[in-house]
């Protein structure tokens, strides 16, 4: 493990101590519904396990194992929990939970130390001048792999596959779809075990397709044409595979109000068509969303009303426990994640809540003022469509979600805990 600066590490330990005190004070006034045990996982935003994360649950401190799993026995329900990770100086606070098998998300950028990255060379017959191929890796285990497109004349592509650090290899299937003027051709999945050793990761796909289908031209209407940037993509989602197992087959400019796009006229029963949207504004607010549809149907992408920060104002000085943080609702039903970041010291703190306003007692603690004025940036996310935080952390029954989902981001502001 690489060394860390003493000032950052020591402040993070103080920070964890502050969080523990804050949690203990809140819990002492709560109403317990009974005693139980909580066994769950700590995962990142890609659903990868976070090894050795620290948890403080109703005052009980435990450490997750290498697969992100943890167990707390004989604890009150509902419970508050803080999830913290030293490598990224991140902490997340969840309040009043009742789910006893939660998937607790450690928000923030994925830590490269928590996953392995493998390179896979995929070979196939040379593509004709009018053809292109879409290639990816899918698995029933948790992985992440972007689709790579092969153009005319190409006979190979290189995939980059991420998988949890706890595993030395991952098993799955390389998938390829070829498109030409006559339609789409589906190739038989090639089962493969991918390791950290790139010399072993070579896959040769069959020369002939397994099945084919025609092209169906459909209309795509975009409601994000007024955004600063917008992108819409179509991907194939494979049933019974992990949630990150997709194959992107089309990308279009979302700022164009109407597109006519060519999609497969039919799909196998085990594949669904997913419509992905990304849009952002000049102020930094943005959203991403997706929903599922069937081949042959015209498509429509609608805009979202993004949450807006109300108070404190940008650059506000002297923020403390009495300062209210408030923001607008935004569109749809969802839960909110407040995101606080400071650069000196390096620290990221997230609060998961159903509320649109709150105050945070830790901002008045002496540890902050003794360290000096701390400058934070902050924004809020809204996760659609969830009605409670319990629903957000409850593990999915199915590997892939079926309904509409989205994440809305407000613009950002800054504040300081001191006056100078």
N, C-alpha and C positions, 0 to 999 in steps of 0.2 A: 504494500500500500504506500503511495507516495506521501512525503512529509507535508505537513500543514503548518502555516504560520501560527505561532503561539497565540498572537493576539486574536486571530479569528477563532481558533479552537476554544480558547478560554472564554471568549464572549459567547460562543454558541453553548457552552456548558452552562453559563449564567442564564442564557436565554431559556434553556430547558428547565432550569430551576424555577424561573419566573413562571413558565407555563404550568409547571406542577402546582405551584402555589395558587395560581389563578383557577385551575381546575378544582383543587381541593376546596377552595372557598365556595365555588358555585355548587359543588356536589353536596356540601353540608346543608344547604337549604332545600334540596330536592326531595321529592316524594318517591320512595322506592316501591316498585310493584312486586318485589320478591327477589330471591337470590337465584343465580344461575351461573353457568359457565359460558364463556364466549370463545369460540375457536374460529379463526378466519384467516384472511390473507392480506398482505400489503402489496399493492400493485402500482405500477406507474400508469401514465395516461395511455400507453399502448397495451395495457393489461399484462405487461411483463411483471413477474415477481420482483420485489425489492428485497435483496438479501440483508439480513441483520439490521433491519430497521428497529428503532426503539419505540415502544408504545407505553404511554401512561394512561391506564384505563381505571377510572374511579380511584386514582391514587396508587394503583398497583403498577409497578414498572416491570415490563417484560421485554425480551428481545426476540424478534422473528428469526426463524432459521434460514438456511441458505435458499430455500424455496419460497420465502416470504410468509410462511405459515407461523401462527402464534396461538397460544392457549392461555386464557386467564380463568381461574377457577373461583367459585364462591364470590361472585361480584353482584352488585345490585343492578336491577333493571328498572327504569332506563339507565343508561350510562353515558358518560362523556369520555372521549378518548382523544389523545394527542398522538399523532404519528410523526416521528422525527428521524432525520437521516443526516449524519454528520458530513458525509462526503460532499453533499450539495448544500449544506447549511439550510435545510428546508424543514418546515414543520407544518402540519395540518391539524386543525381543531374541528372535531365533530361533536355535536351536542344532542343530548336526549335521544339516544339510539335505543331501539328495542330488538333489532335483528341480532341473533346469536351466532350467525355464521357469515359475517360481513366480508365483502371485498372493499377494503379501505384504500382509496386512491391517494398516493403521494403525488400531488400536482407538481408541475414544473417540467423542464426539459429532461428527457431520459439521460441517466448517467451512464456513459460508455463502460464504466466498470461493472455494470450490472447485466451486460449482455455480451455475447460473442458475435462476431461478424465473419461470415464465410462468403467466399467468392465461388460461383459455379459457372463453368463454361458449358453452354448448351449448343449442340451442333445439329444441323438439319440440312436437307438438300437445298442448293442455291435457289433463292427466290426469283421468280420471273420479273420482268420489267414492270408489270402491272400489279404485282402482288406486294403485300406487306404482312408481317407476322407479329402477333402479340404473345409474349412469353412471360410466364411468372412461375413462382413456386408456391404451392398451397400445402397446408398440413392440418391435421387434427390437433397437433400441439400448438402452443403459442409461438408464432413467428411473425416477422414483418418483412415483406419483399415487394418492392415497386415493380410494376410491369415495365418490360423493356420491349421496344418496337424494333423489328428488323425490316429494313427497306430492301428494294429491289437489288439483286445481286449478292446480298448477304447470305452466308451459310452458317453463321453462329452469332450468338449474343452472350453477354456476361451478366449474370444476375448477382445481386448482393442480398444475402439473407441474414437477418438478425434473429438470434434465438437466445433464451435465458442462459446466463453464465453458469448456472448450476448444472447444466447438461453438456456433455462432451460432444454430442451429436443430436441431430433431429431428423426424423423420418417424415417423408411427405411425397408429393407428386409434382413433377414438372409438367405444366400444361401449356399448350400452344394452340392458337386459333389463327388460321391464315385467311386473309381477305383478298379477293380479286373481283373483277367486274361481274362475274357470274354469281357470286355469293360468298358465304363463309364456310370454311372447312374446319371441322373439329378433329384433332388428333388424339389418339389414345394417351391417357395419362401415363407418364413414365415414373414408376415408383423408385425412390432413391433415398439413401441415407447421407445426409450432409454432415461433414466434420469440420473442425477448425483447420484441418490441413488442406490447403487449396489444391495440392497435387492430386488429391483423391476425388475432387468434385468435378467430374467430367461426365456429361450426359449426352447420349446420342439418341435423337428422336426418330421414330419410324418414318419411312419415306412416304407412305401412303396415308391419307386421312381415314379416320374411322367412320365419319359421317359428314354430311354437308347439308346446308340449308340455303334458301334464296335470300335476297335482300328486300326489305320492306322500307320504303321511304316514309318517314313520319315528320310531322311538324313539331318544332320545339319552340315554345313561347317563353321568353325570358322577362321576368319582372325585376331584374337587377340591372337594367340598362343604364340607369342614372347613377350607379355607383362608380367610384373612381377606378376600380378594377373588378372584374367579374370573370369567373370561369365555371363551366359546367362540363362534367364528364360522365360517361356511361361505363359501368363496370359490371362484370358477371360475378355474382356471389354464389359460392358453392355450399349447398346444404351439407350439414354434418361435418363441416370443416371449421376451424377456428375463425373468429370474427375478423381477423386481418387477412384472410385468404380470399383475394379478389384478383380479377384480371380486367384491367382497363382496356376498352376497345375503341374509345372515341373521346376526344376533347374538343370543345368548341368555345368561342368567345361569348361570354355571358352578356357582354354589353350590346350585342346585336339582338334586337327585340324578337326577331323571328328567324329561325334556322330550319332548313329542310335537311334531315340527316338520314343516313342509311344504316339500318340496324338489322340483325338477323331476323328473318321472318318467323323462325321457331327456335326454341331452346330445349335442351334436355330437361326432363322432369326434375332433375337434381340441381338445376341452375336457375337463379333469379336475376332479373335485370334491375340494377340499382342506379338511381340518378343522384349524382353528387353535385353540390353547389358550394362555391366559395365567392364571397364578395367583401370588399373593404372600402372604407371612405378615406378621404384625405386627412381626417382628424385622427385616424388610427382605430376607430371602432370598426367591427367586422362581424361576419357570421359565416359558419359552415353548417351544412345540413345534408340530409339524404332521405330518400324514400324509395319504395319499390314499385315497379310497374310490370306490365306484361308486353310482350312483343306486339307490334302493330298498332299500339295506341298512341295518339298524339300526346305530347308531354307539355307540362306547364311548370315553371319554376317561379315561386312567389317570393317577394321580399319579406324580411322580418323587421319589426320595430325594435331597435336595439335599446338596451337599458342605457340611461344617461346618469352621470354622477351629478348630485345636487349639492351636497355639502360634505366636507369643507371645500372651500374654493381652492383653486390651483395656487400653490405656493404658500399655503396657510402656515403661520408660525405658532409655536407654543401648543401644539396638539397634545392632549393628555386624556385622562380617563373620562373627563366631562365632555369631550368633543364628540358630537354625533356624526356618524357616517351614514349618509342617506343617498338613495338612488331610485330611479324610476323603475316601474315594473317590467317594461318591455313586453313583447308579444308572447302569447302562449302560456301554458302551465309549465312551471319548472322550478328548480331549486337554484340558489345563488352560491357562487364561490367568490369571496373577496380575496384579492391578491395584493399582498404588501411586499415590497422588495426594497432593500437598501444595499448600496455598494460598499460602504465603509462604516461598519463591518459588512461583509458579504452575508446576507441573510434573506430568506424568503419565508413568508408566513401566510398561510391560507386559512380562511374560515368558511365552513360549509354550513349553510343556513337556509331556512324558508323565509326569513324576514327581509324587508327592504330598508331596514335601519338598525343601527346598533352602536354601542359604546364599548370600549375595550380598556379594562382596568390596567392592563400591563403597561400601557403607554405612559402612566404616571409613576411607575416604579423607579426607585433611585438608581437602579442599574443602568437605565438609559441616560439619565442626566449626568451620572458620574462619568460615563464614557464620553460625554460631549453631546453636542447636538447631532441627532441622527436624522438624515434626510431619507424619506421613503417615497417611492412611487407607488400608486395604487390604482386599481381598476376592478371591475366586477364582471364575472362571467355568469351567464344563465344557461343551464342545461335543460333542454326540452327532450321529451315531455315526461316530467316526473312531478308527482304531487307532493311527495315528502322526501326527506333525506333518507329515511329507511328504504324507500323504494329505489333510490339511487345506488345504495350500497348492497342491496340484496343480489346475490349471484343469479345470473340468468339460468332459467330452466333449459332454454335452448342455446346452442352455441352462437347462433346469429340472431340479432334482434330483427323483428318483423316491421314494426311501425315506423312512423316518422321520428327522426331524431335530429337535434341541432344543438349548436353551441353559439351563443350570442355574446359578443365582447363589447363593453363600453369603451370609450376613449380613456386615456390615462391622465392622472393628475399627480402632483407631488405635495408633500407637507414636511414640516420639521417638528421635532419634539422640543426644540429650544427656540430662542428668539434671535440668536446671533449666528 
